[in-house]
Amino acid sequence: MSLRVGFVLGTTAGGAGRHAAMLADACADAGALVRVFGPASTRALLAAGRADMIGFDEVAITDRPRPAGDARAVLRLRRLLAAMRPDVVHAHGMRAGAFAALALWSGRRIRGIAPPGQLSGRRRPPLVVTVHNAPPSGARLAVIYLVLERLVSRRADVLLCVSPDLSDRMRKLGARDVRRAVVAAAASPDQSPAALDADSRPVVLAVGRLAPQKGFGTLLEAAANWRGREPAPLVVIAGSGPLAQDLARQAAELEVDARLIGARDDVAGLLATADVFVLPSRWEGQPLILQEALRAGRPIVASDVGGVRDLTGDDAALLVPANDPAALSHAVLAVLDEPELAARLAKAALSRAASLPSEADAAAAALRLYGQLACPDY
């Protein structure tokens, strides 16, 4: 059966976009007709040279509310979906899911797509929404996000959640069918250790977008406890984002030897260099970088939040409370000071990595779901 799959994306700068692009590629490879609808910036996520297999239409789904612009975007998405006539629509993220729900649930028939319950004409295609993130901080944004959650929980045919806490939240909001999302990191190429000029000092590595959710400020506070050690650990943070200047200023004020090295395309090499990998996030679902660290067999210290424990289990990382510099500092020093502990964590990480799903597993799960929704006898 040749499926027609429409992917709806919002503004994304992380793993959610890469995951959606991987699924679009897999669908095209399987012979499906694929179109992606999202902001102009998301076009860059699609694999080069796939224009003949994956169509793209710009829809301005931004990361912040803008009533007039959002209304225009919903109307444009409605027209584009009606023209495509997909068998399944898969939206990634809460705003993209809400836009897709509004576009599909028209009060009147729009160019071939009928409202739910209407027996004549083409019925509304099933809507799948992957929930990638926890609600934002800030009272105003949290209220708006709750409205979007209620809309999506009632309109989506299937909700895929990246962590148990998100699954519980969506069920409480009335979602009918909530399942666990299968999100996998790409296999990292073998790389030689990156040259960091650490002068034989232990390297404490963190990787991610320089944004509040990632908790890098907590890592710098923890590192302030290491200043008197000989040799002093070198903190390396790879990534770009809005907090770059703030983090650099914080490191200077705390007199922490930290290098903010920007976005890198040699993450495998950085992991090979690290004595310990740290994930100090305030919340995570199924972070791709944590999967890469497990596959690299690195000793890991991570915040015990969201879906982190589901990835690491109880043995493949030292898990600490989020926003707790003292606990984070103690755990990192334990890894650096106890070679047996570091070796045990590294071995457990490799063992845990063997059980992680591959991109092929994630693609197969999605294609199976699309087929079942488009044709119950699939």
N, C-alpha and C positions, 0 to 999 in steps of 0.2 A: 504494500500500500504506500503510495507516495503522499506524504503529509505536507501540509502548508502551515508553517510555524512562524508566528510573528513574535519577535522579542521587543519588549518595551523597557528602555533604560532611562534612568535619571542621571544627573550629574554624579560622577563617581571618580574617585582617585585611588582606588585600592583594589582589594581582591574581588569584590563583587563584580566589577567590570570585567576583570580578567576571566572570572568564572563564566559569566554570561557569554563572552566572546568565544570561549572554548566550546560551550554548548552549541552556539550558532555554527561554528566550524564543523562540529561532529554531525549536526543535522544535515548540513550541506554535503558532507562526505557520504552520508547514508542515503542521499538522493532526494532529500526533502527540499521543497521550495522555501527559502528563508528570506525574511526581511527584518531589518532592525530599525526601530523607531526610537530616536533619542536626540539629545543635544549634539551640536556639531562636534564637540570635543570627543564624543564617544566613537566617532568614525575611526579615530586612530587606534582604537582597541582591536578592530577587525584585522585579520591577517592580510598582509599585503598580497596582491594578486588574486584575491578572492571576489573581486567585483562581479565576475561573471556568474558566481554561485550564491553570493549573499548580497541582497539589495539593501540600500540604506535610504531612509527618509528622515530629514531633520525635524524634530519636534522639541520645542524649547521647554523641557521639563527641568526646571532649575532646582537648586537645593534649598531655596527659601520661598515662602509664600509671596505671590504677587497677583492679586485677584484678577485683574484684567488680562494680564498675560497668561495666567493659568487657564482662564476660560477659553482664550483663543487656542491654546495648546490642546485642550480637550477636544474642541471642535475639529481641529486639524487632524488629531489622532483618530477621531471617529470617521472622518472622510477617508483617511488612508487605510484603516482597517476594513471599511466597507468595500473599498476598491480591491484590496488584496483577497478578501474572503478567506481568512485563515481557518484551518481546522482546530488550532489551539493557539491561544495567546499566553505567553509567559513573560510576566513583568518581574523586574528585579529591584527590590527596595520598596519602602512604603509609599513614597510619593508616586513612583512609577506605577505601583499597583493601584493606587487610588485614581490616577488619571485613566488607566486602562479600564477600571470598573465603570467610571463615569462615561467613558467613550462607548462602552458596550451596552450599558443599560440606558438606552434611549427611551423616552416616553412615546416615541412614534417610530415607525419603520424608516430607517435611513439607508437608502440605496442598497437594499437587499439583505440587511441584517435586521431581523425581527426582534422585538422586545421579548423577554422571557414569558412563556405561557402562550404566546401567539402560535397557532398551529400552521398557518399558511406561510409560505415563503421560507427563506433560509433562517434557521434558528441561530441564536447567539452562540458563538464558539465558546468552549470551556475556557475559563481563566485560571491560570496557575500563577501564584505570587510567591516568590522567595523572599523571606524576611531576613535580611542580612545584619541588621543593627538594632541595638536597644534604643529606647526613647532618648531624645536629646535632653541635656540639662537646660535649666531656665524655665520659669513658669509659663511664659507665653508660648514658647515653642513646644513645651510638653503638652499643653492643652490642644494646640493645633494638631500635633502628632496623634493624640488620642482620638480626635475626630477622624483622621485618616485611618487609624487602626480599626475603628468601629465600622467604617465603610468597607474596608478590605475584608475584614473578618466575616461580614455578612454577604459579600458579593462574590468572593473567590470560590471556585469549585474545589481547589486544593491549595492549602498553604504549606509551604516548605520552610521550616525554620532551622537555623544553623546552630541552635543551642537549646537545651532543655528548658531554661527559664523563659525563652521566647515562645516555645511551644505551649507552656503552661499559661502564659499571658494571653495568647491568641485564643486558646480554648475558653478561658474565662470571659473573653469578649464575644463569645458566641460562634466561633468558627466551626464549621461542620466537619471538615476533613483536614486534620493537621498531621503532617508527616515530617520526618527528619530529612533535611537537605543533605545530599551527598556532595561535599565540596572538597576538591583535591588539588594539591599543589602540583605544578608541572615537575617532571623529573629534572633535577639540577644536573648540568654537565659537570663532569669531574674537572676541578680546577686546582691549580697549585695555590698554596697559601698566598694571600694578598700581602704585598709589601707595605707594612704600616710603620716601619722604623720604631718599633717599640723598645729597642735597647734592652732586650731580654726581660722586660717587665711583663707580668701577666696581663692579658687583654680581656677586658669585660666588654662584650659586644651587644648592642641593641640595634634593631633595624625596624623602621616604620615611618609613617607619615608624622611629621612634627606638628602634632595637633593634641589638644588636651586629653582626648581619650587614651592616648598611648602612654601617658604617665611618665614621660622622660624626666620631668621635674623631680619626681620622687626618686628616680635613679640618681640624679645629681645630688640630692640631699643625702642619700645613702652613701654616696662616694665621698662625701665630706668627712666621714668617719675613717677613711683610709689614708688620710694625708700623712700621718706619721709613720706609715709602714715603709719598710725597705725590703725589696723595691716596691714603690707605690704602684698599684694597678693602674693601667691606662684604660680609660673609658672611651669607647669608640661608638658613636651614634651615626648610623647611615640612614639618610632619608632627607626629604625636603618638606616644607610646609610652612604655615603661617607663624609658627612659634620659633623659627630659627634664631632670630635676633634675641628673643626673650631667653631662650635656653643658653645662648652664648653669654649673655649678660649674667645669668644666674650662676653659670660655671665660674665666671671670673669673680663674682662676689663671694662665692663659697671657697675660692682658691682650689678648685678641683681641676685636675689635669684631664680634660675631656676634649676629644676631637670630634667636631661635627663635620663629617666628610661629604655631606650632600647625598643625592640619589646616586646609586651605584648599580652597574650591570654585572658586577662580579661578586654577588652575594655568596655564592658557593665558596669562592676563594676567601672571603671575609670569615665565613664560618669555619673554614679549615684553619684559620689563624687564631680563632678565639679560644681562650682557656675556659670561658664560661659564657653562655648566651643567656641574656636577661630579657624577659618580656614583662615590663612593669605596668601593663595596661590597667586602666580602670574598668574596662569591659572588652571582651572579645567573643566572637562566635566560634568559628573554626579557622583561626588565622593561618594563612598560607605560610608565613615565615616560621611559625612554630612547627609546622609539618616539615619544612626544609631543615630546621635545626635537628629534629628527630632523625631524619634520614641521614644527616651528616654525622650523627653519633656524638653530638656535643653535650657536655653537662649543662643542664638547663635549670634556671631559677625563674619562676613565673608567678604572676598574680593568680590566685585561685578564684577566677571570675568566669561567668558565662559558660562557654563550652570548652574551656581550657582543660579541665580535669578529664573530660571525655576523651580528649586527644592524648594526654600524657599518661592516663591512669594514675595510680598511686605511687608508682616506682620510677617513672622515667623523668621526673623533675622534682625539685624542691618547690613546693607550692606555699606561697605566703599571702597574707591579706593585702588587698589593694590599698594604696595610699598610706603605706606603713614603712617609712624609710628605715627604721631600726630593724624590723624583721627582714627587710630586703638586704640590708647591709650584713646582718648576721648570716643569712643563707649564702650569700656570695662568698664571704670569707671562709665559711665552712667548706665550700667546694675548693677554694684556692689553697686552704691549709691542710686538707685531708685528701691525699692522693687516692686512697682506697675508695672514698666516697665519690670522687670525681670519676674514677674508673667504673664504679658500679652504676652511676647515672648514665655514663656514655654507653655502656653495654645495654642497659635497659632501654635507652632511647632507640638504639638500632633494632632491638627486639620489638618495641612498640611500633616503629616505623613499618615493619614488615606486615603489620595488620591494617595499615592505613589504606583507604581506597585510592586507586589510581585515577588519572583523568579518564581513562577508558571505562572504568567502573562508573564514574559520575555521569559520563555521556550515555552509557547503556541504561542507567536508571532513568534518566530524563526521557530518552527515546521510548522506553517501555511505558512510562507514564503518559506521554503524549499519545501513543497508540491506543492505550486503554481508554483515554478520555474521548478521543476522536471516534473510536469504534469500540464499544464495550466488548465485542467478541474478538478483539485484536489479540 
